Amino acid sequence: MTRKWLIKDGTFAVPDRENPVIRGYMLLEGSMITYIGEERPEGVEGAETFDGKGLLFMPGLVNTHGHAAMSLLRGYGDDMVLQTWLQEKMWPMEAKFTGEDVYWGTALSVLEMLKGGTTTFLDMYDHMDQVATVVEQSGIRAVLTRGVIGLCPPEVQKHKLDEAMVFARNWHGKADGRITTMMSPHSPYTCPPDYIERIVQAAHDLDLPLHTHMSETRAEVEQNVADYGVRPAQHLLNLGLFSRPALLAHAVHLTDEEIGILAAHQVAVSHNPGSNLKLASGVARVPELLKAGVTVSLGTDGAASNNNLDMFEEIRLAALIHKGVSGDPTAIPAREALRMGTEYGAKSLFLQDTGKLSAGMKADFIAVNTEQAHFLPRTDYISHAVYSAGPKDVEHVWVNGKQVVKHGACLTLDEEKVRFEAQAAFEGLLGR
Amino acid sequence: MTRKWLIKDGTFAVPDRENPVIRGYMLLEGSMITYIGEERPEGVEGAETFDGKGLLFMPGLVNTHGHAAMSLLRGYGDDMVLQTWLQEKMWPMEAKFTGEDVYWGTALSVLEMLKGGTTTFLDMYDHMDQVATVVEQSGIRAVLTRGVIGLCPPEVQKHKLDEAMVFARNWHGKADGRITTMMSPHSPYTCPPDYIERIVQAAHDLDLPLHTHMSETRAEVEQNVADYGVRPAQHLLNLGLFSRPALLAHAVHLTDEEIGILAAHQVAVSHNPGSNLKLASGVARVPELLKAGVTVSLGTDGAASNNNLDMFEEIRLAALIHKGVSGDPTAIPAREALRMGTEYGAKSLFLQDTGKLSAGMKADFIAVNTEQAHFLPRTDYISHAVYSAGPKDVEHVWVNGKQVVKHGACLTLDEEKVRFEAQAAFEGLLGR
């Protein structure tokens, strides 16, 4: 018999609705939410009950761009010019990453994300079997993709693409459906056009969406124009990338025409405000993207350029920086920022059944402890969630109907072991 | 006999030094730090010892601009145009504030600040005896000033100024020296020139520094030029305000010439990045100010325009936004951002003996729990403190040598009562 579970006396954030806060009940059956509303639902005999008093229940946060294993390089190089940082710090270390390093780096990130209220994340990296294994074990939901860089001989290109396809085929739908996959050329500046076309074809063959970095820096846009005569959005359009469901990371430097291309082809954007600020890439044109009807979600990027995986911070940055830069205090209201971090995140990842607290959705949700000074007075819980909450306010986390964090402790990963092994992995990288 | 207290096996953040992290010992005697270094100090027989393992000790954070009682209006109005927000939301409610409201609003803020690692704050508000009482009871350090608005008849102006002077004289040096005072015309646009001159004279008479809002919005700068023919920095210079030690809040819209005026007169600036972004005021020219030699510190402003009192967030915003906006990833390095939130904060408040972990300083410091995923690997603790830490990572807090937060719980205020009374005060305001 499916387990039933009733939350009573809860406060629920439903930013997708006109009235974005419900006080009442939520019913779970197995992995699903089957009811949410002010009235006690029918047919709950035998359901376990959970007292929701003092808790704000929110959809789990959705992190739509990152490289989880890079948390092994958190703080290893900061406040540097991008190319120096990449060439002197990141790339030499990443070249040494083994599957085991990726496992512990990913576990470190998943631990931070789960405890901080993230229930779904996208990961683009290498050694993806290890990443998928962490996802399977930890109970988190993930969209996984082996990012491929094509600046290499044809046989290496082919090997990488084959590897990406095997991974995508093998893991799609696994871990009780918590894992889905994508195909990912790393970026227009690291993949020759014909290679991108072959990856697009592979995505067609596998019926999977595509993910890539695009227009993170002004320099790469200029390079694209110099090399191909067009800006990156037109270039990717020409290569057929937008003929598939697609998600672009960053998309900082866009013209009106490019925004038009993304809107016309329903291309989603993962806005990474923390990383874009830290690497001095600039401020993406998010209000204009949203106005044009583009789905904009939020990502942390890797911890080496953020330097945390706190989605509350990305939500708050999205709400704050576009006001400050545009001069319009209504630019991204709190409710819209929260939707970017939840509902629009799920939409960006082409997941139909998460990102909202609503009957028929997967039970991916979090409970925030509101019995704290910074949640008072009880004026507007959406505002408090966006402008005042932080990752350590998260008391409980459920993914796919299963509780994975309880009173701030992760139930699925051995926290002490993960911390120990991640530190050991970093020291191992330094030593070899 | 003065109590001695030795922290061993600690990691200490000393961003004022060339090598910004010390692993070793810190000795406290009474309210003072008397030793910090790698070697165990001499003469510590009879000292109590404290195991610093797994903790990062940092100078207490210094919040140099705010209106603590305004936390009673957190979330009461967001994402609105400034004038609408002030006229329809803030001012009608603030007009109803009683001394008791100010007491509980301030207590709510002090609770949030202490638990989040802030050991010193500046407060500019009304009913300041109530604010001082909270400071006395809570054990926090504060610089307090009755902000005066001069858009009123001469007798009311005089009454306010007298009140500000009596408060400043009565409380300066009180609460074991934890309270100092300033004089504060609210701003050039809310105080006629002759009133500002009288306040400056009062500050001379009392030998106190001055604090005021300046150039928060573009509109007020334009108004100043229209009314007085000069921009605000020149206007305040003309009125003698910079003949005293002075601290300006916001200072978002500055010309090169104004930056020169501030530097020449050693005027300090409280940069409030969260509030400036949320109210869409703009991004202050902090890299240029620092380059010119101006002391720039950090403030949260009131919780109604932030919406929290998290100084870790202000430090991180200061490190991030100036990189993103300038395009220079070295704009405000982590160490400089941390100094802005600690050492430069103390300097901005004209406090000689706090803001650093160093022999001869007051023992105002915090201990952050680094046994957590987001503090790994152990690469660079200054980077972690700035880019990854949050208020709830604070495990212990000491002010003036006395522990005021232990394992995240406030030892000096009754948390549950403060939360209850603050909520009741807000409901009372709504009801009358």
Interface residues (C-beta under 8 A of the other chain):
Chain A: S71 L72 L73 R74 G75 Y76 D78 D79 M80 V81 L82 W85 L108 S109 L111 E112 K115 R218 G274 N276 L277 K278 L279 A280 S281 G282 V283 A303 N306 N307 N308 L309 D310 E313 R316 L317 A319 L320 I321 K323 G324 V325 S326 G327 D328 P329 T330 A331 P333 A334 E371 Q372 A373 H374 L376 P377 R378 T379 D380 S383 H384 Y387 S388 G390 P391 K392 D393 E415 V418 R419 A422 Q423 A425 F426 E427
Chain B: S71 L72 L73 R74 G75 Y76 D78 D79 M80 V81 L82 W85 L108 S109 L111 E112 K115 R218 G274 N276 L277 K278 L279 A280 S281 G282 V283 A303 N306 N307 N308 L309 D310 E313 R316 L317 A319 L320 I321 K323 G324 V325 S326 G327 D328 P329 T330 A331 P333 A334 E371 Q372 A373 H374 L376 P377 R378 T379 D380 Y381 S383 H384 Y387 S388 G390 P391 K392 D393 E415 V418 R419 A422 Q423 F426 E427
